[in-house]
Amino acid sequence: MSIRASIASWTLIFGVLLVSLVWLPFTNVSIVPMSLIGPFAAGAACAMLAGYYRIYRAESKLADGLDCMGQVMAFMIAGVLLSYLASTLNFPEQDAAFYALDRSLGLDWLAYLKAVDARPWLGTILGLAYASILPQIIILVIVLAFSGRGEAARVMVLAMMLAALISIAISAVLPAVAMFVHLGLTPADYPNLNPGAAFVHVADIKALRSGAPFLVDLSRTEGIITFPSYHAAIALLMLLAGWAHPWLRWPFLVLNLLMIASTPIDGGHYFVDVFAGLAIALLCHVAARRFLAASSVKPATRPAEISPVLAGSQPG
C-alpha cells in the first residue's frame, strides 16, 4: 500500500474523530469511554503492525490487509459517533417528502412489501443478504490483500469512508425515521417477515432528537441514517471490489444485488434512499480510485539527480 495513501486515510479517520470529540460537549450525548477507546486502539494497533510488516519484513500483502482492517475498525467507531451527533441537529423529518417522491416515480413500497411477504423464502434470502455486510468486508479485505489486489481493497475502504461522510452530512439536514414508522405498520402487516432494521433504530433517533441526556455505548449502536441508504452504498462498493477477483466476482455480484434488493424492507428504506446511496457510492468509488492512483505516482527524477551508475545501466 502506498504509504502516502495510508497516511491520508488515517488522517481522515483521526480528523473525523477529532471533529466528533470537539462537537460532543455541545450536544446531549455522552459516550461510554471504552466503547470508543477499545475499537479505535485495535484499529491503530493493526496500522502499527502493518507498518512493521511493510518496513521491516517487506510483507506488503499482510501489511495491506492489516492496514485496511485497522481503517475499517477505527472509522466504524468514529463514523457512528459522528452520525449520532449529526442527528442532534434536529432538522425537520422528511419521511413524507421521500414517500411522496417514491410515489411520484411510480414506486409502490407497500406492494413490494406484500410481494416479498407472500414469498417467505425470498424474505429469508434477502434478510441473510442484508445481514452479510461485516463478513463480506472481512472476506474482501483478506482475499484481495493476500491475492495481491490490495489496491482494490484500499479503494473499497476509502470509498466507504467518503460515502459515510457524505451520507452523514445529507442525513443531518434531511433526516427521516423510515418507512415502517411513517406508515404506522406493525408485524401483523407482514406476518411472514422479520425485517432486520425495521424499528431497532427508532429509540435512538427519538432520544437523540429529544434533547434529553443520552449515553451512547458505541459497541451497541444502530444504523440511524435513512436518506441516503448507506447500506445500499456499501453493497455497491463491495460488489465493485469483489469484481476485481475472479473467484469473488460472481458470488459477490449476486450477494450484493440481493443486499440492494433487501434494503427497502430489511432496512425500512424508501426507494429514493437506495437510489441516492448507489449514486453516492459510484461517485466515491471513482474519487477513491483517482486519489489512490495519484498518491501512488512517484515524482519524476530530474536528469541531474540520476547517478552515473544508474545512467550507465540504462539501455542505449
Secondary structure as a PSIPRED ss2 file (coil, helix, strand):
# PSIPRED VFORMAT (PSIPRED V4.0)

   1 M C   1.000  0.000  0.000
   2 S C   1.000  0.000  0.000
   3 I H   0.000  1.000  0.000
   4 R H   0.000  1.000  0.000
   5 A H   0.000  1.000  0.000
   6 S H   0.000  1.000  0.000
   7 I H   0.000  1.000  0.000
   8 A H   0.000  1.000  0.000
   9 S H   0.000  1.000  0.000
  10 W H   0.000  1.000  0.000
  11 T H   0.000  1.000  0.000
  12 L H   0.000  1.000  0.000
  13 I H   0.000  1.000  0.000
  14 F H   0.000  1.000  0.000
  15 G H   0.000  1.000  0.000
  16 V H   0.000  1.000  0.000
  17 L H   0.000  1.000  0.000
  18 L H   0.000  1.000  0.000
  19 V H   0.000  1.000  0.000
  20 S H   0.000  1.000  0.000
  21 L H   0.000  1.000  0.000
  22 V H   0.000  1.000  0.000
  23 W H   0.000  1.000  0.000
  24 L H   0.000  1.000  0.000
  25 P H   0.000  1.000  0.000
  26 F H   0.000  1.000  0.000
  27 T C   1.000  0.000  0.000
  28 N C   1.000  0.000  0.000
  29 V E   0.000  0.000  1.000
  30 S E   0.000  0.000  1.000
  31 I E   0.000  0.000  1.000
  32 V C   1.000  0.000  0.000
  33 P H   0.000  1.000  0.000
  34 M H   0.000  1.000  0.000
  35 S H   0.000  1.000  0.000
  36 L H   0.000  1.000  0.000
  37 I H   0.000  1.000  0.000
  38 G H   0.000  1.000  0.000
  39 P H   0.000  1.000  0.000
  40 F H   0.000  1.000  0.000
  41 A H   0.000  1.000  0.000
  42 A H   0.000  1.000  0.000
  43 G H   0.000  1.000  0.000
  44 A H   0.000  1.000  0.000
  45 A H   0.000  1.000  0.000
  46 C H   0.000  1.000  0.000
  47 A H   0.000  1.000  0.000
  48 M H   0.000  1.000  0.000
  49 L H   0.000  1.000  0.000
  50 A H   0.000  1.000  0.000
  51 G H   0.000  1.000  0.000
  52 Y H   0.000  1.000  0.000
  53 Y H   0.000  1.000  0.000
  54 R H   0.000  1.000  0.000
  55 I H   0.000  1.000  0.000
  56 Y C   1.000  0.000  0.000
  57 R C   1.000  0.000  0.000
  58 A C   1.000  0.000  0.000
  59 E C   1.000  0.000  0.000
  60 S H   0.000  1.000  0.000
  61 K H   0.000  1.000  0.000
  62 L H   0.000  1.000  0.000
  63 A H   0.000  1.000  0.000
  64 D H   0.000  1.000  0.000
  65 G H   0.000  1.000  0.000
  66 L H   0.000  1.000  0.000
  67 D H   0.000  1.000  0.000
  68 C H   0.000  1.000  0.000
  69 M H   0.000  1.000  0.000
  70 G H   0.000  1.000  0.000
  71 Q H   0.000  1.000  0.000
  72 V H   0.000  1.000  0.000
  73 M H   0.000  1.000  0.000
  74 A H   0.000  1.000  0.000
  75 F H   0.000  1.000  0.000
  76 M H   0.000  1.000  0.000
  77 I H   0.000  1.000  0.000
  78 A H   0.000  1.000  0.000
  79 G H   0.000  1.000  0.000
  80 V H   0.000  1.000  0.000
  81 L H   0.000  1.000  0.000
  82 L H   0.000  1.000  0.000
  83 S H   0.000  1.000  0.000
  84 Y H   0.000  1.000  0.000
  85 L H   0.000  1.000  0.000
  86 A H   0.000  1.000  0.000
  87 S H   0.000  1.000  0.000
  88 T C   1.000  0.000  0.000
  89 L C   1.000  0.000  0.000
  90 N C   1.000  0.000  0.000
  91 F C   1.000  0.000  0.000
  92 P C   1.000  0.000  0.000
  93 E C   1.000  0.000  0.000
  94 Q C   1.000  0.000  0.000
  95 D H   0.000  1.000  0.000
  96 A H   0.000  1.000  0.000
  97 A H   0.000  1.000  0.000
  98 F H   0.000  1.000  0.000
  99 Y H   0.000  1.000  0.000
 100 A H   0.000  1.000  0.000
 101 L H   0.000  1.000  0.000
 102 D H   0.000  1.000  0.000
 103 R H   0.000  1.000  0.000
 104 S H   0.000  1.000  0.000
 105 L C   1.000  0.000  0.000
 106 G C   1.000  0.000  0.000
 107 L C   1.000  0.000  0.000
 108 D C   1.000  0.000  0.000
 109 W H   0.000  1.000  0.000
 110 L H   0.000  1.000  0.000
 111 A H   0.000  1.000  0.000
 112 Y H   0.000  1.000  0.000
 113 L H   0.000  1.000  0.000
 114 K H   0.000  1.000  0.000
 115 A H   0.000  1.000  0.000
 116 V H   0.000  1.000  0.000
 117 D H   0.000  1.000  0.000
 118 A C   1.000  0.000  0.000
 119 R C   1.000  0.000  0.000
 120 P H   0.000  1.000  0.000
 121 W H   0.000  1.000  0.000
 122 L H   0.000  1.000  0.000
 123 G H   0.000  1.000  0.000
 124 T H   0.000  1.000  0.000
 125 I H   0.000  1.000  0.000
 126 L H   0.000  1.000  0.000
 127 G H   0.000  1.000  0.000
 128 L H   0.000  1.000  0.000
 129 A H   0.000  1.000  0.000
 130 Y H   0.000  1.000  0.000
 131 A C   1.000  0.000  0.000
 132 S C   1.000  0.000  0.000
 133 I H   0.000  1.000  0.000
 134 L H   0.000  1.000  0.000
 135 P H   0.000  1.000  0.000
 136 Q H   0.000  1.000  0.000
 137 I H   0.000  1.000  0.000
 138 I H   0.000  1.000  0.000
 139 I H   0.000  1.000  0.000
 140 L H   0.000  1.000  0.000
 141 V H   0.000  1.000  0.000
 142 I H   0.000  1.000  0.000
 143 V H   0.000  1.000  0.000
 144 L H   0.000  1.000  0.000
 145 A H   0.000  1.000  0.000
 146 F H   0.000  1.000  0.000
 147 S C   1.000  0.000  0.000
 148 G C   1.000  0.000  0.000
 149 R C   1.000  0.000  0.000
 150 G H   0.000  1.000  0.000
 151 E H   0.000  1.000  0.000
 152 A H   0.000  1.000  0.000
 153 A H   0.000  1.000  0.000
 154 R H   0.000  1.000  0.000
 155 V H   0.000  1.000  0.000
 156 M H   0.000  1.000  0.000
 157 V H   0.000  1.000  0.000
 158 L H   0.000  1.000  0.000
 159 A H   0.000  1.000  0.000
 160 M H   0.000  1.000  0.000
 161 M H   0.000  1.000  0.000
 162 L H   0.000  1.000  0.000
 163 A H   0.000  1.000  0.000
 164 A H   0.000  1.000  0.000
 165 L H   0.000  1.000  0.000
 166 I H   0.000  1.000  0.000
 167 S H   0.000  1.000  0.000
 168 I H   0.000  1.000  0.000
 169 A H   0.000  1.000  0.000
 170 I H   0.000  1.000  0.000
 171 S H   0.000  1.000  0.000
 172 A H   0.000  1.000  0.000
 173 V H   0.000  1.000  0.000
 174 L C   1.000  0.000  0.000
 175 P C   1.000  0.000  0.000
 176 A C   1.000  0.000  0.000
 177 V C   1.000  0.000  0.000
 178 A C   1.000  0.000  0.000
 179 M H   0.000  1.000  0.000
 180 F H   0.000  1.000  0.000
 181 V H   0.000  1.000  0.000
 182 H H   0.000  1.000  0.000
 183 L C   1.000  0.000  0.000
 184 G C   1.000  0.000  0.000
 185 L C   1.000  0.000  0.000
 186 T C   1.000  0.000  0.000
 187 P H   0.000  1.000  0.000
 188 A H   0.000  1.000  0.000
 189 D H   0.000  1.000  0.000
 190 Y C   1.000  0.000  0.000
 191 P C   1.000  0.000  0.000
 192 N C   1.000  0.000  0.000
 193 L C   1.000  0.000  0.000
 194 N C   1.000  0.000  0.000
 195 P C   1.000  0.000  0.000
 196 G C   1.000  0.000  0.000
 197 A C   1.000  0.000  0.000
 198 A C   1.000  0.000  0.000
 199 F C   1.000  0.000  0.000
 200 V C   1.000  0.000  0.000
 201 H C   1.000  0.000  0.000
 202 V H   0.000  1.000  0.000
 203 A H   0.000  1.000  0.000
 204 D H   0.000  1.000  0.000
 205 I H   0.000  1.000  0.000
 206 K H   0.000  1.000  0.000
 207 A H   0.000  1.000  0.000
 208 L H   0.000  1.000  0.000
 209 R H   0.000  1.000  0.000
 210 S H   0.000  1.000  0.000
 211 G C   1.000  0.000  0.000
 212 A C   1.000  0.000  0.000
 213 P C   1.000  0.000  0.000
 214 F E   0.000  0.000  1.000
 215 L E   0.000  0.000  1.000
 216 V E   0.000  0.000  1.000
 217 D C   1.000  0.000  0.000
 218 L C   1.000  0.000  0.000
 219 S C   1.000  0.000  0.000
 220 R C   1.000  0.000  0.000
 221 T C   1.000  0.000  0.000
 222 E C   1.000  0.000  0.000
 223 G C   1.000  0.000  0.000
 224 I C   1.000  0.000  0.000
 225 I C   1.000  0.000  0.000
 226 T C   1.000  0.000  0.000
 227 F C   1.000  0.000  0.000
 228 P C   1.000  0.000  0.000
 229 S C   1.000  0.000  0.000
 230 Y H   0.000  1.000  0.000
 231 H H   0.000  1.000  0.000
 232 A H   0.000  1.000  0.000
 233 A H   0.000  1.000  0.000
 234 I H   0.000  1.000  0.000
 235 A H   0.000  1.000  0.000
 236 L H   0.000  1.000  0.000
 237 L H   0.000  1.000  0.000
 238 M H   0.000  1.000  0.000
 239 L H   0.000  1.000  0.000
 240 L H   0.000  1.000  0.000
 241 A H   0.000  1.000  0.000
 242 G H   0.000  1.000  0.000
 243 W C   1.000  0.000  0.000
 244 A C   1.000  0.000  0.000
 245 H C   1.000  0.000  0.000
 246 P C   1.000  0.000  0.000
 247 W C   1.000  0.000  0.000
 248 L C   1.000  0.000  0.000
 249 R H   0.000  1.000  0.000
 250 W H   0.000  1.000  0.000
 251 P H   0.000  1.000  0.000
 252 F H   0.000  1.000  0.000
 253 L H   0.000  1.000  0.000
 254 V H   0.000  1.000  0.000
 255 L H   0.000  1.000  0.000
 256 N H   0.000  1.000  0.000
 257 L H   0.000  1.000  0.000
 258 L H   0.000  1.000  0.000
 259 M H   0.000  1.000  0.000
 260 I H   0.000  1.000  0.000
 261 A H   0.000  1.000  0.000
 262 S H   0.000  1.000  0.000
 263 T H   0.000  1.000  0.000
 264 P H   0.000  1.000  0.000
 265 I H   0.000  1.000  0.000
 266 D H   0.000  1.000  0.000
 267 G C   1.000  0.000  0.000
 268 G C   1.000  0.000  0.000
 269 H C   1.000  0.000  0.000
 270 Y C   1.000  0.000  0.000
 271 F H   0.000  1.000  0.000
 272 V H   0.000  1.000  0.000
 273 D H   0.000  1.000  0.000
 274 V H   0.000  1.000  0.000
 275 F H   0.000  1.000  0.000
 276 A H   0.000  1.000  0.000
 277 G H   0.000  1.000  0.000
 278 L H   0.000  1.000  0.000
 279 A H   0.000  1.000  0.000
 280 I H   0.000  1.000  0.000
 281 A H   0.000  1.000  0.000
 282 L H   0.000  1.000  0.000
 283 L H   0.000  1.000  0.000
 284 C H   0.000  1.000  0.000
 285 H H   0.000  1.000  0.000
 286 V H   0.000  1.000  0.000
 287 A H   0.000  1.000  0.000
 288 A H   0.000  1.000  0.000
 289 R H   0.000  1.000  0.000
 290 R H   0.000  1.000  0.000
 291 F H   0.000  1.000  0.000
 292 L H   0.000  1.000  0.000
 293 A H   0.000  1.000  0.000
 294 A H   0.000  1.000  0.000
 295 S H   0.000  1.000  0.000
 296 S C   1.000  0.000  0.000
 297 V C   1.000  0.000  0.000
 298 K C   1.000  0.000  0.000
 299 P C   1.000  0.000  0.000
 300 A C   1.000  0.000  0.000
 301 T C   1.000  0.000  0.000
 302 R C   1.000  0.000  0.000
 303 P H   0.000  1.000  0.000
 304 A H   0.000  1.000  0.000
 305 E H   0.000  1.000  0.000
 306 I C   1.000  0.000  0.000
 307 S C   1.000  0.000  0.000
 308 P H   0.000  1.000  0.000
 309 V H   0.000  1.000  0.000
 310 L H   0.000  1.000  0.000
 311 A H   0.000  1.000  0.000
 312 G H   0.000  1.000  0.000
 313 S H   0.000  1.000  0.000
 314 Q C   1.000  0.000  0.000
 315 P C   1.000  0.000  0.000
 316 G C   1.000  0.000  0.000
